[in-house]
Amino acid sequence: MRFDVVTLFPELFEPFTRIGVTRRAFEGSAPAVQLRLWPLREFADDAYRRVDDRAYGGGPGMVMLVEPLERALSAIRADQQAAGSGPTPVILFSPAGRPLTQQRVTALAASPGAVLICGRYEGIDQRFIDRHVDEEISLGDYVLSGGELPALTLIDAAARLQAGVLNDAQSHEQDSFSDGLLDCPHYSRPEVLASAAGEPDAVPPVLLSGHHAQIARWRREQQLRLTWLRRPELIAAARAAGRLSKADERFLAQLKSAP
Ligand code: 4FM
């Protein structure tokens, strides 16, 4: 897949392609994820490399100009055509978008890719959005200073789902949200963690029992408990999607009487 990123800060992206498990997704002659950066300032048409201007109607803050964005998008379309790989949908990151979900990430990760528009300043001229943007995505109900961190978030989430990126082929099948529930807690050595003041903290004994079925049931119950406590709306969604077993429902019924 390929991500074409339109940004005023292309230098933010490359370091992420060089680190961690996701590095493998960007490496080699035929990488699972091709990252192409399109520095917006190169598409300005004046000597000052201007890509923003004041808002009609007044008020504080600058607006990103349509024309440099359209020139960048035309260059991307030409490049995609030359590579025999386009056109991919245009995504804009904004608090006004639909919240990003693992379901959307999974679908994108299996697609040919997307053009990611990273806004800066107070906003983007609405006419660019109306003409070219296929989807607006939000990372959450808070305000960032630009779309670069959301773009990197989406690229990271998609890169780790590419074949051969995670060490364990199944490790993302156990992620939070991959089955619509939060992840269970994890433990490693030491078995008993000494404490300066109170009692030592032991690993839950079932995890040392070697009973794989009991361990799987305990983990599932931990997932259900944590999700019920912190994100009850995800329990409702899992139920509606038919993803809760009879054993899950029994456990949840029991939780309500003794959380
Ligand atoms: C968006 C700044 C567009 C400038 C932003 C422009 C955000 C979010 C966000 C800030 N994006 N989820 N929350 N963007 O705050 O996705 Cl032009």
Residues whose N, C-alpha, C, O or C-beta is under 5 A from the ligand:
A	BS01	4FM	F93 S94 P95 G119 R120 Y121 E122 G123 I124 I137 S138 L139 G140 Y142 V143 L144 S145 G146 G147 P150
